[in-house]
Amino acid sequence: MNKDKFSVFDGLWKDNTILSALMVISPVIVCGNTLRNALAIIYAFSAITLFSVVIASFVPKNLPYTIRTIINAAIASLVYIPVKHMAVGFFPDVIPRTGIYFPLLAVNSIIILHTESKFFKMKKPEMIGSLVFYILGFDLIMLIISVIREIFGHGTLNENVININFISGLSEPFGGFVLLGLLCGLYRKMRSGNRISGGDKNVSDN
C-alpha cells in the first residue's frame, strides 16, 4: 500500500487546518466577515501559535504528558498577553468586536492537539517549517472567507463601499457557516479528483 509522504508544506493544502481538519473554525465563522477582522485574527493566531509552539518545544520531553500539556497552555497564555497588547494598538476598533474568540486563539487546536502528536516528534528546523505552513494554511483561508463575506455581505472592502449588490445574511455567523461548508465541499471534491487522477496515472504507467 502506498502512503503519502510527509511534507512541510502539508499544512498549506493537504492538511489545511480549516478545510481538512475543521479546526479553529469558530473565529472564521463568527469574526471572519471583514478584511480588518481577518487581519487582526491572522496576526494574533500566527504570533500566538508560532511563539507558543517554538517555546514549548524546549520543555523537557521526560516530563509526564499531563505536566507538559499544562506547561504548553501556560506558555500560550503568557504569549497571548503581549500579542493582545500590540493588537489593541494595531486594531483598536476590531478587538472589541472579536469578543471571546480573540483570547480563545491562545488555546487553538494546533497548540493543544498538534504540538505533542506532530510537531514535537520532528527535528527543530522541520518542525518550524511545518508549523509555518500550518499557520499560513489557516491565514489564507481566513483571508479568502473574510474578503468574500465583506464584499458580498457588507458591500464593502476594507470598509470602503463597493457598488455591488450584496446579501446581508452572508455577514452573519450562519452565512459564514454556509460559505465555509461550500468551500470544504469544493476542497474535498478537488482532493478526491486529484487522488483519482493520480491513481489512474499510476495504473497506466504500470
TITIVEX-812561 format. One line per field, with one value per residue: x, y, z of N, C-alpha, C in turn. Coordinates in Angstrom, 1 decimal, padded with zeros to 4 digits. Atoms other than C-alpha are relative to their C-alpha. Layout:
// residues N
npx: (X;...)
npy: (Y;...)
npz: (Z;...)
capx: (X;...)
capy: (Y;...)
capz: (Z;...)
cpx: (X;...)
cpy: (Y;...)
cpz: (Z;...)
END
This chain:
// residues 206
npx: (000.9;-000.8;000.4;-000.5;-001.2;000.2;-000.7;000.2;001.0;001.3;000.9;000.6;001.0;000.4;000.6;000.4;000.6;001.5;000.7;-000.2;000.2;001.1;-000.5;000.0;001.0;000.9;-000.3;000.2;001.5;000.6;-000.7;-000.6;001.0;-000.6;-001.5;-000.7;000.2;-000.8;-001.4;-000.2;000.0;-001.2;-001.2;000.0;-000.1;-001.4;-001.0;000.2;-000.3;-001.4;-000.8;000.3;-000.5;-001.4;-000.5;000.4;-000.8;-001.2;000.4;-000.6;000.9;000.2;001.1;001.3;000.8;000.9;-000.7;-000.4;001.1;000.3;-001.1;000.3;001.2;-000.5;-000.8;000.9;000.7;-001.0;-000.2;001.2;000.0;-000.6;000.7;001.2;-000.4;-000.3;001.2;000.9;-000.6;000.1;001.4;000.7;001.4;000.3;-000.1;001.3;001.0;-000.4;000.5;-000.7;-000.7;-001.4;-000.8;000.1;-001.1;-001.1;000.2;000.5;-000.2;-001.4;-000.8;000.4;000.0;-001.1;-001.4;-000.5;000.3;-000.6;-001.1;-001.1;-000.6;-000.9;-001.2;000.3;000.2;001.2;001.1;000.3;000.5;001.4;000.8;000.2;001.0;001.3;000.4;000.3;001.2;001.1;000.1;000.5;001.4;000.7;000.0;001.0;001.4;000.3;000.1;001.3;001.2;000.1;000.4;001.3;000.9;000.1;-000.1;-001.2;-001.3;-000.8;000.9;000.3;001.2;-000.1;001.3;000.3;001.2;-000.5;000.9;-000.3;-000.2;-001.3;-000.9;000.4;-000.6;000.5;-000.6;-001.3;000.0;000.4;-001.1;-001.0;000.4;-000.2;-001.5;-000.4;000.5;-000.9;-001.3;000.0;000.2;-001.2;-000.9;000.4;-000.3;-001.5;-000.4;000.4;-000.9;-001.3;000.1;000.1;-001.4;-000.9;000.4;-000.4;-001.4;-000.4)
npy: (-001.2;-001.3;-001.1;-001.3;-000.4;-001.2;-001.2;-001.1;-000.9;000.6;-000.9;-001.1;000.6;001.4;000.1;-001.3;000.0;-000.3;000.8;001.5;000.4;-000.7;-000.5;-001.4;-000.6;-001.0;-001.4;-000.2;-000.1;-001.1;-001.3;-000.2;-000.7;-001.2;000.1;-000.5;001.1;001.1;-000.3;000.1;001.4;000.6;-000.5;000.7;001.5;000.3;-000.3;000.9;001.4;000.1;-000.2;001.0;001.3;000.0;-000.1;001.2;001.1;000.2;000.7;001.3;001.1;001.1;-000.4;000.6;-000.6;-001.0;-001.2;-000.7;-000.7;-001.2;-001.0;-000.6;-000.9;-001.2;-000.7;-000.7;-001.1;-001.1;-000.6;-000.7;-001.3;-001.0;000.0;-000.8;-001.4;-000.6;000.1;-001.2;-001.2;000.1;000.1;-000.4;000.0;001.4;000.9;000.1;000.7;001.5;000.6;001.2;000.8;-000.4;000.8;001.4;000.4;000.5;001.4;000.6;001.4;000.3;000.0;001.0;001.4;000.3;-000.2;001.3;001.1;-000.2;-000.9;000.4;001.2;-000.4;-000.8;-001.4;-000.7;000.6;-000.4;-001.4;-000.1;000.6;-000.9;-001.3;000.3;000.3;-001.4;-000.6;000.6;-000.7;-001.5;-000.2;000.3;-001.0;-001.2;000.2;000.0;-001.4;-000.9;000.4;-000.4;-001.5;-000.6;000.4;-000.1;-001.4;-000.9;-000.9;000.7;-000.8;-001.0;-000.9;000.4;000.5;-000.1;001.4;000.6;000.9;000.8;-000.3;001.2;000.6;-000.6;000.6;001.3;001.1;-000.2;000.5;001.5;000.5;-000.2;001.0;001.3;000.1;000.1;001.3;000.9;-000.2;000.5;001.5;000.4;-000.2;001.0;001.3;000.0;000.2;001.4;000.9;-000.2;000.6;001.5;000.4;-000.2;001.1;001.2;000.0;000.0;001.4)
npz: (000.0;000.1;-000.9;000.4;-000.7;-000.7;000.5;-000.9;000.7;-000.1;-000.7;000.9;000.8;-000.3;-001.4;-000.4;-001.3;000.1;001.0;-000.2;-001.4;-000.6;-001.3;-000.1;000.9;-000.7;000.4;001.4;000.2;-000.7;000.1;001.3;001.0;000.7;000.2;-001.2;-001.0;000.5;-000.2;-001.4;-000.4;000.6;-000.7;-001.3;000.2;000.5;-001.1;-001.2;000.4;000.3;-001.2;-001.0;000.4;000.0;-001.4;-000.7;000.5;-000.8;-001.3;-000.1;000.4;-001.0;-000.9;000.3;001.1;-000.6;-000.4;001.2;000.6;-000.9;000.3;001.3;-000.1;-000.8;001.0;001.0;-000.7;-000.2;001.3;000.3;-000.6;000.8;001.3;-000.2;-000.3;001.3;000.8;-000.4;000.7;001.4;000.4;-001.2;000.2;000.3;-001.1;-000.8;000.8;000.0;-001.2;-000.6;001.0;000.0;-001.0;000.2;000.9;-000.8;-000.2;001.2;000.1;000.4;-001.2;-000.9;000.6;000.9;-000.6;-000.5;001.0;001.3;000.1;-001.0;000.4;001.1;-000.3;-000.2;001.3;000.6;-000.8;000.2;001.4;000.1;-000.8;000.8;001.0;-000.6;-000.3;001.2;000.5;-000.7;000.4;001.4;000.1;-000.8;000.9;001.1;-000.5;-000.5;001.1;000.7;-000.9;000.0;001.3;000.3;-001.1;-000.4;001.2;-000.2;-000.1;-000.9;-000.5;001.1;000.7;001.4;000.7;000.3;-000.7;-001.0;-000.8;-001.4;-000.9;000.2;-001.0;-001.3;-000.3;000.8;001.4;000.0;-000.1;001.3;000.9;-000.4;000.4;001.4;000.2;-000.4;001.1;001.1;-000.3;000.0;001.4;000.7;-000.5;000.5;001.4;000.2;-000.4;001.1;001.1;-000.3;000.1;001.3;000.6;-000.4;000.6;001.4;000.1;-000.2)
capx: (000.0;001.4;001.3;001.6;005.0;005.1;006.0;006.5;004.0;001.2;-000.4;-001.0;-003.2;-003.2;-003.8;-005.2;-006.2;-009.7;-010.6;-009.2;-009.3;-012.1;-010.1;-010.2;-013.4;-015.2;-013.2;-013.6;-017.4;-018.1;-015.3;-014.2;-016.7;-014.4;-010.8;-009.8;-011.3;-009.4;-006.1;-006.5;-007.3;-004.4;-001.9;-003.0;-003.3;000.1;002.0;000.5;000.8;004.3;005.9;004.0;004.9;008.5;009.0;007.1;009.4;012.2;010.1;011.9;010.3;010.8;008.1;004.7;002.4;-000.1;002.5;003.8;000.3;-000.3;003.1;002.2;-001.1;000.7;003.2;000.5;-001.3;001.9;002.5;-001.1;-000.5;002.0;000.2;-003.1;-001.4;000.0;-003.2;-005.1;-002.6;-002.8;-006.6;-008.2;-011.6;-011.5;-010.5;-013.8;-015.8;-013.9;-015.1;-014.2;-012.9;-009.7;-008.4;-009.6;-006.8;-004.4;-005.8;-006.3;-006.2;-002.7;-001.2;-003.3;-003.5;-000.6;002.3;002.7;001.2;003.0;005.4;007.4;008.2;010.2;013.6;013.6;014.1;011.5;009.1;009.3;008.9;005.8;004.4;004.8;002.8;000.1;-000.2;-000.2;-002.9;-005.2;-004.3;-005.0;-008.5;-009.4;-008.4;-010.4;-013.5;-013.4;-012.9;-015.8;-018.1;-017.2;-017.7;-020.9;-022.2;-021.5;-020.9;-017.5;-013.8;-011.6;-014.6;-014.7;-018.0;-018.2;-021.0;-022.3;-025.5;-024.9;-026.5;-026.7;-027.0;-023.6;-022.0;-023.8;-022.4;-024.8;-023.6;-020.1;-021.0;-022.7;-019.8;-017.3;-019.3;-019.3;-015.5;-015.0;-017.1;-015.1;-011.9;-012.8;-014.0;-010.7;-008.8;-010.8;-010.3;-006.5;-006.4;-008.4;-006.2;-003.1;-004.4;-005.3;-001.8;-000.1;-002.2;-001.4;002.3;002.4)
capy: (000.0;003.4;006.1;009.8;011.1;013.8;017.3;020.5;022.1;019.8;022.4;024.8;022.4;018.7;019.0;022.5;023.4;024.7;022.8;019.4;019.2;021.6;023.1;026.7;027.4;029.5;032.7;032.2;031.8;034.5;037.1;036.5;038.9;041.8;042.3;044.2;041.5;038.9;040.7;041.0;037.3;036.3;038.5;037.0;033.4;033.5;035.1;033.1;029.8;030.3;031.6;029.2;026.1;027.0;028.0;024.9;022.7;023.3;021.8;018.6;015.5;013.3;015.2;013.5;014.2;016.0;018.3;019.1;020.0;022.3;024.0;024.4;026.0;028.3;029.3;030.1;032.2;034.2;034.7;035.9;038.9;040.9;039.8;041.2;044.4;045.0;044.0;046.8;049.3;047.9;047.2;049.3;049.2;045.4;043.7;044.6;043.1;039.7;039.2;035.8;034.5;036.5;035.0;031.6;031.7;031.0;027.6;026.8;023.3;023.5;024.3;021.9;018.9;019.1;020.1;016.7;014.5;016.0;018.9;017.7;014.5;016.4;017.9;021.7;023.0;020.6;021.5;025.2;024.8;022.6;024.9;028.0;026.3;025.1;028.8;030.0;027.5;029.0;032.6;032.1;030.5;033.1;035.9;034.4;033.8;037.3;039.1;037.2;037.9;041.6;042.2;040.2;040.5;044.2;045.6;047.0;046.0;047.2;049.3;051.1;051.0;048.9;049.4;045.8;044.0;042.3;039.6;040.8;037.3;036.4;038.7;036.8;033.7;031.4;032.9;032.2;028.6;028.1;029.6;027.5;024.4;025.2;025.7;022.5;020.7;022.2;021.3;017.7;017.5;018.8;016.4;013.4;014.4;014.6;011.2;009.6;011.2;010.2;006.6;006.4;007.7;005.1;002.3;003.4;003.8;000.2)
capz: (000.0;-001.0;001.6;001.0;002.0;004.7;003.6;005.5;003.0;004.1;006.4;003.5;001.5;002.2;006.0;006.0;009.5;008.4;005.3;006.1;009.9;010.5;013.4;014.6;012.7;015.3;014.7;011.0;011.2;013.7;013.2;009.6;007.9;007.1;006.0;009.1;011.4;009.3;009.6;013.4;013.8;011.4;013.3;016.7;015.5;013.7;016.6;019.4;017.6;016.3;019.5;021.8;019.9;019.4;023.1;024.3;022.2;024.7;027.6;028.7;027.0;030.0;032.0;032.2;029.3;031.6;033.0;029.6;028.4;031.4;030.7;027.0;027.9;030.4;027.7;025.2;027.9;028.6;024.9;024.5;026.8;024.7;021.5;022.8;024.0;020.5;018.8;020.7;019.2;015.7;015.6;018.4;016.7;015.9;019.1;021.0;018.1;018.3;021.8;023.4;020.2;020.4;023.7;022.6;020.0;022.8;023.1;019.5;018.2;016.6;020.0;022.0;019.6;017.2;019.5;021.2;018.4;015.4;015.8;018.9;017.1;014.4;014.4;015.2;011.6;010.2;013.0;012.4;008.6;009.0;011.7;009.5;006.7;009.0;010.2;006.6;005.7;008.3;007.4;003.7;004.2;006.9;004.4;001.5;003.5;005.1;001.9;000.2;003.2;003.3;-000.4;-000.7;002.8;003.5;000.0;001.2;001.0;003.8;004.9;001.5;-000.2;-003.4;-005.9;-005.7;-004.8;-001.5;000.6;004.2;005.7;004.4;007.0;009.9;011.6;009.7;006.4;007.4;008.3;004.9;003.0;004.9;004.2;000.5;000.5;002.4;-000.2;-003.0;-001.3;-000.8;-004.4;-005.6;-003.3;-004.4;-008.0;-007.6;-005.9;-008.7;-011.4;-009.6;-009.3;-012.9;-013.8;-011.7;-013.2;-016.8;-016.0;-014.8)
cpx: (000.9;-000.5;000.6;001.2;-000.3;000.8;-000.3;-001.1;-001.4;-001.1;-000.7;-001.2;-000.5;-000.7;-000.4;-000.8;-001.5;-000.7;000.1;-000.4;-001.2;000.3;000.0;-001.0;-000.8;000.4;-000.3;-001.5;-000.5;000.7;000.5;-001.0;000.5;001.5;000.7;-000.2;001.0;001.5;000.3;000.1;001.3;001.2;000.0;000.3;001.5;001.0;-000.1;000.4;001.5;000.9;-000.3;000.5;001.5;000.6;-000.3;000.9;001.3;-000.4;000.6;-001.1;-000.2;-001.0;-001.2;-000.8;-000.9;000.7;000.5;-001.2;-000.4;001.1;-000.2;-001.1;000.5;000.9;-000.8;-000.8;000.9;000.3;-001.2;000.0;000.6;-000.7;-001.3;000.3;000.3;-001.2;-000.9;000.6;-000.2;-001.5;-000.9;-001.5;-000.5;-000.1;-001.3;-001.0;000.3;-000.5;000.9;000.9;001.5;000.8;-000.1;001.1;001.2;-000.1;-000.5;000.5;001.4;000.9;-000.4;000.2;001.3;001.4;000.6;-000.1;000.8;001.3;001.2;000.7;001.0;001.2;-000.4;-000.2;-001.2;-001.3;-000.4;-000.5;-001.4;-000.9;-000.4;-001.1;-001.4;-000.7;-000.5;-001.3;-001.3;-000.2;-000.6;-001.5;-000.8;-000.1;-001.0;-001.4;-000.4;-000.2;-001.3;-001.2;-000.1;-000.6;-001.5;-001.0;-000.2;000.0;001.2;001.2;000.9;-000.8;-000.2;-001.1;000.2;-001.4;-000.4;-001.2;000.5;-001.1;000.3;000.2;001.3;001.0;-000.3;000.7;-000.5;000.4;001.4;000.1;-000.4;001.2;001.2;-000.3;000.2;001.5;000.5;-000.4;000.8;001.4;000.1;-000.2;001.3;001.0;-000.3;000.3;001.5;000.4;-000.4;000.9;001.3;000.0;-000.1;001.4;000.9;-000.4;000.5;001.5;000.5;-000.4)
cpy: (001.2;001.0;001.3;000.4;001.4;001.1;001.2;000.9;-000.6;000.9;001.0;-000.6;-001.4;-000.2;001.4;000.0;000.2;-001.0;-001.5;-000.4;000.6;000.5;001.5;000.7;001.0;001.4;000.3;000.3;001.3;001.3;000.2;000.5;001.3;-000.2;000.4;-001.1;-001.2;000.3;000.0;-001.4;-000.7;000.4;-000.8;-001.5;-000.3;000.2;-000.9;-001.4;-000.2;000.0;-001.0;-001.3;-000.1;000.1;-001.3;-001.2;-000.2;-000.6;-001.4;-001.1;-001.1;000.4;-000.8;000.8;001.1;001.2;000.8;000.8;001.2;001.1;000.6;001.0;001.3;000.9;000.8;001.2;001.2;000.7;000.9;001.5;001.1;000.1;000.8;001.5;000.7;000.1;001.2;001.2;-000.1;000.1;000.4;-000.2;-001.5;-000.9;-000.1;-000.8;-001.5;-000.7;-001.1;-000.7;000.4;-000.7;-001.5;-000.5;-000.5;-001.4;-000.7;-001.4;-000.4;-000.1;-001.1;-001.4;-000.4;000.1;-001.4;-001.1;000.1;000.8;-000.4;-001.3;000.3;000.7;001.5;000.7;-000.5;000.4;001.4;000.2;-000.5;000.9;001.3;-000.3;-000.4;001.4;000.7;-000.6;000.6;001.4;000.2;-000.2;001.1;001.3;-000.1;000.1;001.4;001.0;-000.2;000.5;001.5;000.6;-000.3;000.0;001.5;001.0;001.0;-000.9;000.9;001.3;001.1;-000.5;-000.4;000.0;-001.4;-000.4;-001.0;-000.8;000.2;-001.2;-000.6;000.5;-000.6;-001.3;-001.2;000.1;-000.5;-001.5;-000.6;000.1;-001.0;-001.4;-000.2;-000.1;-001.3;-001.1;000.0;-000.6;-001.5;-000.6;000.0;-001.1;-001.4;-000.1;-000.2;-001.4;-001.0;000.2;-000.6;-001.5;-000.5;000.1;-001.1;-001.3;000.0;-000.1;-001.5;-000.9)
cpz: (000.0;001.0;-000.4;000.9;000.8;-000.7;000.9;-000.6;000.3;000.6;-000.9;-000.8;000.4;001.4;000.5;001.2;-000.1;-000.9;000.2;001.4;000.7;001.5;000.0;-000.9;000.6;-000.3;-001.4;-000.3;000.6;-000.3;-001.4;-001.0;-000.5;-000.1;001.2;001.1;-000.4;000.4;001.5;000.5;-000.5;000.8;001.4;-000.1;-000.3;001.1;001.1;-000.3;-000.2;001.3;001.1;-000.3;000.1;001.5;000.7;-000.5;000.8;001.4;000.0;-000.4;001.0;001.1;-000.4;-001.0;000.6;000.4;-001.2;-000.6;000.8;-000.3;-001.4;000.0;000.7;-000.9;-001.0;000.7;000.2;-001.3;-000.4;000.5;-000.8;-001.4;000.1;000.2;-001.4;-000.9;000.3;-000.7;-001.5;-000.5;001.2;-000.2;-000.3;001.2;000.8;-000.8;000.0;001.2;000.6;-001.0;-000.2;001.1;-000.2;-001.0;000.7;000.3;-001.2;-000.2;-000.4;001.3;000.9;-000.5;-000.7;000.6;000.3;-001.1;-001.3;000.1;000.9;-000.4;-001.2;000.5;-000.1;-001.4;-000.8;000.7;-000.3;-001.4;-000.1;000.8;-000.8;-001.1;000.5;000.4;-001.3;-000.6;000.6;-000.5;-001.4;-000.1;000.8;-000.9;-001.1;000.4;000.4;-001.1;-000.8;000.8;000.1;-001.3;-000.2;001.2;000.5;-001.2;000.2;-000.2;000.8;000.5;-001.0;-000.8;-001.4;-000.6;-000.4;000.8;001.0;000.7;001.5;000.9;-000.1;001.1;001.4;000.2;-000.9;-001.4;-000.1;000.0;-001.4;-001.0;000.3;-000.4;-001.5;-000.4;000.4;-001.0;-001.2;000.2;000.0;-001.4;-000.7;000.5;-000.5;-001.4;-000.3;000.3;-001.1;-001.2;000.3;000.0;-001.4;-000.7;000.4;-000.7;-001.5;-000.1;000.2;-001.1)
END
